[in-house]
Amino acid sequence: MSGHSKWNNIKHKKGKEDARRAKIFTKLARYIMVAVREGGPDPNFNPALKAAIEKAKAANMPNDNIDRAIKKGAGELGSSTFEEILYEGYGPGGIAVIVQCLTDNRNRTASDIRHIFDICGGNLGQSGCVTFMFDKKGVIAIERDDSIDEDELAMLAIDLGAEDFTSEEEGLEIITAPENFNEIRDGLSERGYKFAMAEITYIPQNTIKLTDPDDVKKMERLIDLLEDNDDVQEVYHNWENDDEE
């Protein structure tokens, strides 16, 4: 589940990863395979693959699994053709939802996503119906550490081209334009900074609270069912969920 606050989402994702590790690995393998097909098998010359590998390692995906996904993407172990599709719609109470998928069967995935929206009181919409409510940004989250000089990190991030730097109770957050994300992430990594999260995401411009308990339950179920689907990579929304806090 993605959006603000990043730190609550990091905790949420870690819990889901622990509970459904095999499913998470399957999704990460697809992410790696697509990155290889689009930019080649060498992460030094393929920023998307480098990001995919780092994401896989952050989820404790074994190196053998990563290597196998790279070889599949390169066609060495047989292959399936996956394409990225964004689905947009509304959840209960008018919550805007973006679903990022990687699929080898567009018809199956569209049917599955539509069904999930329907049974959870939502509606799958047309392309562009909610993306205008979000800003696509790179987000780099760094956990607090006594060895980190905040002012030094802020200056470095801005010098590298970051748009914003914020200090929160849980850690430090750097916002970048998507086109500058790889350069800033690599620049910070080369200087020894470790990331709790580093990815391009959709940040809601405004959030909505749900006051009806039934809508809250339906929204929770919508997110859980979407994230449990093998074709779904990420779910973004503008729901301000106090329970996560």
Number of C-alpha atoms within 10 A of each C-alpha: 18 21 21 20 13 20 22 15 17 16 12 14 15 14 12 17 16 11 11 12 16 12 16 20 19 15 21 22 24 26 27 27 28 25 24 25 17 13 15 19 20 12 17 10 11 15 18 20 25 20 21 23 24 17 18 22 14 14 17 12 20 11 12 9 15 20 15 16 25 28 18 21 27 20 14 11 11 9 13 13 13 19 14 15 16 15 23 24 24 19 25 22 19 16 20 24 29 24 20 18 26 22 21 15 12 16 9 11 20 16 10 15 23 16 14 20 25 14 12 19 18 24 21 20 15 10 12 13 16 20 21 10 18 20 13 16 20 24 24 24 22 20 17 16 10 6 6 13 10 16 9 9 16 19 13 16 21 16 11 18 16 23 15 14 19 12 13 11 8 13 15 22 22 24 23 25 18 14 11 16 24 20 15 24 24 16 15 18 12 10 9 9 15 15 17 17 19 22 18 19 18 23 23 23 12 11 16 15 13 18 9 10 9 13 19 18 13 19 23 15 17 24 21 15 15 22 19 15 16 16 27 22 20 19 23 22 28 25 24 17 16 8 6 10 9
